[in-house]
Amino acid sequence: MNKKAKIVVLHMKELIYTGIFLILGILFVVILVLMFSDKNPDTASNTLYTPGQYTTTLTFNGSVADVKVTVDETSITSITLDNLEESVSVMYPLMEPALEELSSQIIETQSLDNISYAEDRQYTSMLLLDAIASSLEQAKHPEEQISSQ
């Protein structure tokens, strides 16, 4: 058997360059992981709304009424009619009972889907649901608005 010794010559420059590139590569991977990881997954995924009160104005023959939706970070807390003029409540007597019925269902289910309403309040309920949907769109958390588009 012929055993020849193999001599490997390593230049110090090459070792230093390899070490620097290795460290930079690891640093790059760590930075990418930190940038794209969710910093606080519980808060970001559960936050649906920006807390506050959001209003949509309904106009009835020159008179106005405001549908005010109050939300916290994760839920709808109340839906009310504000600035309801007496003339509007006389001309549209089903407005307040329809809103009470809708708001109780929406707060219970936390959704505008599968809401039921009486046949005699159909158009009033649809008008109110549109106003509530508009207010909730304003209340959506910025991350939720981006994901829904």
C-alpha positions as CSV (number, residue, x, y, z in Angstrom):
1,M,0.0,0.0,0.0
2,N,1.2,3.3,-1.0
3,K,0.2,5.9,1.5
4,K,1.0,9.3,0.5
5,A,0.5,12.1,2.9
6,K,-1.8,14.8,1.7
7,I,-1.0,18.2,2.7
8,V,-3.7,20.8,2.9
9,V,-2.7,24.4,2.9
10,L,-5.1,26.8,4.4
11,H,-4.6,30.5,4.1
12,M,-5.6,32.5,7.0
13,K,-7.3,35.0,4.8
14,E,-9.7,32.4,3.4
15,L,-10.6,31.2,6.9
16,I,-11.3,34.7,8.1
17,Y,-13.5,35.4,5.0
18,T,-15.4,32.1,5.5
19,G,-16.0,32.9,9.1
20,I,-17.3,36.4,8.3
21,F,-19.6,35.2,5.6
22,L,-20.9,32.4,7.9
23,I,-21.6,35.0,10.7
24,L,-23.3,37.4,8.3
25,G,-25.5,34.5,6.9
26,I,-26.6,33.5,10.4
27,L,-27.3,37.1,11.3
28,F,-29.4,37.5,8.1
29,V,-31.5,34.5,8.9
30,V,-32.1,35.7,12.5
31,I,-33.2,39.2,11.2
32,L,-35.6,37.6,8.7
33,V,-37.1,35.4,11.4
34,L,-37.6,38.4,13.7
35,M,-39.0,40.6,11.0
36,F,-41.7,38.1,9.8
37,S,-42.6,36.5,13.1
38,D,-45.7,37.8,14.9
39,K,-44.5,39.6,18.0
40,N,-47.7,39.1,20.1
41,P,-49.9,36.5,18.4
42,D,-52.7,36.7,21.0
43,T,-53.3,40.4,20.7
44,A,-53.0,40.7,17.0
45,S,-55.3,37.9,16.1
46,N,-58.0,38.8,18.7
47,T,-58.2,42.5,18.0
48,L,-61.1,43.1,15.6
49,Y,-62.0,46.7,16.2
50,T,-60.5,50.0,17.3
51,P,-62.3,50.7,20.6
52,G,-64.7,53.7,20.5
53,Q,-68.1,54.9,19.3
54,Y,-68.8,55.0,15.5
55,T,-71.7,56.8,14.0
56,T,-73.6,56.6,10.7
57,T,-76.1,59.3,9.9
58,L,-79.5,58.5,8.3
59,T,-81.4,61.2,6.6
60,F,-85.2,61.2,6.5
61,N,-86.8,64.0,4.4
62,G,-84.4,66.6,5.8
63,S,-84.4,65.2,9.3
64,V,-81.5,63.1,10.6
65,A,-80.9,60.2,13.0
66,D,-77.6,58.8,14.0
67,V,-77.0,55.0,14.4
68,K,-74.2,54.8,17.0
69,V,-72.3,51.6,17.4
70,T,-70.0,51.2,20.5
71,V,-67.2,48.6,20.3
72,D,-64.3,47.4,22.3
73,E,-61.3,45.6,20.9
74,T,-63.1,42.3,20.4
75,S,-66.8,42.9,20.5
76,I,-69.8,45.1,19.8
77,T,-71.0,46.4,23.1
78,S,-74.1,48.6,22.1
79,I,-76.1,49.9,19.2
80,T,-78.3,53.0,19.8
81,L,-80.2,55.7,17.9
82,D,-79.0,59.2,18.7
83,N,-80.3,62.6,17.7
84,L,-83.6,61.0,16.8
85,E,-85.9,64.0,16.1
86,E,-89.5,63.7,17.3
87,S,-90.7,64.1,13.7
88,V,-88.7,61.1,12.6
89,S,-89.9,58.9,15.4
90,V,-93.6,59.9,14.6
91,M,-93.1,59.4,10.8
92,Y,-91.2,56.1,11.3
93,P,-92.7,54.5,14.4
94,L,-91.0,51.1,13.6
95,M,-87.5,52.6,13.8
96,E,-86.9,52.2,17.5
97,P,-88.4,48.7,18.0
98,A,-86.6,47.5,14.9
99,L,-83.3,48.7,16.2
100,E,-83.8,47.2,19.6
101,E,-84.6,43.8,18.0
102,L,-81.6,44.0,15.7
103,S,-79.2,45.2,18.4
104,S,-80.1,42.4,20.8
105,Q,-79.4,39.8,18.0
106,I,-76.2,41.5,16.9
107,I,-74.7,41.9,20.4
108,E,-75.7,38.2,21.2
109,T,-74.1,36.8,18.0
110,Q,-71.4,39.4,17.4
111,S,-72.2,39.2,13.7
112,L,-74.5,40.7,11.1
113,D,-75.1,37.3,9.5
114,N,-78.3,35.4,9.8
115,I,-80.2,38.3,11.5
116,S,-84.0,37.8,11.5
117,Y,-86.6,40.6,11.5
118,A,-90.3,40.8,11.3
119,E,-92.0,41.2,7.9
120,D,-93.6,44.5,8.9
121,R,-90.2,45.9,9.7
122,Q,-88.3,44.5,6.7
123,Y,-87.3,47.8,5.0
124,T,-86.6,49.6,8.3
125,S,-84.5,46.7,9.4
126,M,-82.5,46.6,6.2
127,L,-81.8,50.4,6.4
128,L,-80.6,50.0,10.0
129,L,-78.5,47.0,9.2
130,D,-76.8,49.0,6.4
131,A,-76.1,51.8,8.8
132,I,-74.7,49.4,11.4
133,A,-72.5,47.7,8.8
134,S,-71.2,51.1,7.8
135,S,-70.3,52.0,11.4
136,L,-68.6,48.6,12.0
137,E,-66.6,49.1,8.8
138,Q,-65.3,52.4,10.4
139,A,-64.5,50.5,13.6
140,K,-62.5,47.7,12.0
141,H,-59.0,47.4,13.3
142,P,-56.5,48.5,10.5
143,E,-55.1,45.0,10.2
144,E,-58.6,43.6,9.7
145,Q,-59.4,46.2,7.0
146,I,-56.3,45.2,5.0
147,S,-57.1,41.5,5.3
148,S,-60.8,42.0,4.2
149,Q,-59.8,43.8,1.0
